Amino acid sequence: MNFLKRNSQLNIIGMYGILGAIAIVTLFPLLWLISTALKSPTENILQSPPQLLPTQPTLSNFSSVWQSLPFGQYFYNSILVALLTVALNLVFCALAAYPLARLSFPGRDGIFIAIVATIMIPFQIVMIPLYILTVQMGLNNTYLGMIFPSLASAFGIFLLRQAFMSVPKEIEEAARMDGSSELGLWWYVMLPAIRPALVTLAIFVFIGSWSDFLWPLIIIQDENLYTLPLGVAKLAGTFSLDWRLVAAGSIISIAPVLVLFLFLQRYIVPTETSSGVKG
C-alpha cells in the first residue's frame, strides 16, 4: 500500500511538473514582451545570451508611446468598437439561435447546417465583396463599418443554440402557462438561463474585435479612427522599429483583454437551470 501511495504521489508531482513546464513555455513570450518594455535605452535587448530581467527597469517607454502618438484616441476607438461589437453580436446571435433551438418550422435543420458550414469559409474569400458592400452602404471610414462584419457569427449562433437546447422544457412550459410572450420568454427566461454561454461568447467576440487588424486596416483611412492594432503598427514605423516602444505599445494593447478575462472567468460556470424543476 505504501508503494502504491508513493507511486501515486510521484505521478501527481510529475503531472504538475509537466503542466508547470508547459505554462512557462506558454507564458515566456508575454514575459519577454514585458521585459523588453521595461528595459532602458542603455540595455541591449538582442544580446546573447538573452537577459530576461532588466538591469535598469523603467516606465519611460510607456510614457513615450502615450505622448508620441494619440494612444488615448486609439484606446477609445478600440473600446467603443469592441463593446458595440459584443453587444450587437450577442443580440443577433441569440435572436437567431433561439428559434433554431426551441421552435419547430420547416427547414430548420437545413438552415442551421448552412449557417455552421460558413465557418469553413476563410474571411479572405469574402473580404473583397464585403468591402464593396460596406463602401456602397457608405460605411467606410466609420465605426459601424468596422463593426459590420461582426454583427453575427456562425460560431456564436452554434454556441448559443446548444446552450438554448440544454434549458429544460419545464421552465419554458411554466413561463408559457404564466402568459409569457415569445419575446418575453426569450428575454426574461432563456437569456438568464444561458448566461455562461453568453459570457463565453462575449469574451471571444471582444478578443476577436480588439485584436482585429486586417479589416480596420482596409476600411479605415482616417487616423483619428485607428484602433490599437493599427496604432501599434504605426508605432513600429514611427520609431524605426524600436522594440522597446513597440513592446510597450503592445502591452498597452493587450492589457484590457487580460483584465477582462480575469474579471469574467468566474462567470464561465454551468448554471443549474434544472434546479427550478421539481418532481
BELTASUL-V100252 format. One record per backbone hydrogen bond with DSSP energy under -1.0 kcal/mol. CO is the residue of the C=O (numbers start at 1). NH is the residue of the N-H. Records with the same first field share a line. If there is no record, write none. Layout:
CO=NH ; NH
This chain:
1=5
2=6
3=7
4=8
5=9
6=10
7=11
8=12
9=13
10=14
11=15
12=16
13=17
14=18
15=19
16=20
17=21
18=22
19=23
20=24
21=25
22=26
23=27
24=28
27=31
28=32
29=33
30=34
31=35
32=36
33=37
34=38
38=58
40=43
44=47
59=63
60=64
61=65
62=66
63=67
64=68
65=69
69=71
70=74
71=75
72=76
73=77
74=78
75=79
76=80
77=81
78=82
79=83
80=84
81=85
82=86
83=87
84=88
85=89
86=90
87=91
88=92
89=93
90=94
91=95
92=96
93=97
94=98
97=101
98=102
99=103
105=108
107=111
108=112
109=113
110=114
111=115
112=116
113=117
116=119
117=120
118=121
122=125
123=127
126=130
127=131
128=132
129=133
130=134
131=135
132=136
133=137
134=139
135=138
142=146
143=147
144=148
147=150
148=151
153=157
154=158
155=159
156=160
157=161
158=162
159=163
160=164
161=165
164=167
168=172
169=173
170=174
171=175
172=176
173=177
174=178
175=180
176=179
181=185
182=186
183=187
184=188
185=189 ; 190
186=191
189=193
190=194
192=195
194=198
195=199
196=200
197=201
198=202
199=203
200=204
201=205
202=206
203=207
204=208
205=209
206=210
207=211
213=217
214=218
215=219
216=220
219=141
222=225
223=226
227=231
228=232
229=233
230=234
231=235
232=236
233=237
234=238
235=239
236=241
237=240
242=246
243=247
244=248
245=249
246=250
247=251
248=252
249=253
250=254
251=255
254=258
255=259
256=260
257=261
258=262
259=263
260=264
261=265
264=267
265=268
267=269
271=273
272=275
273=276
274=277
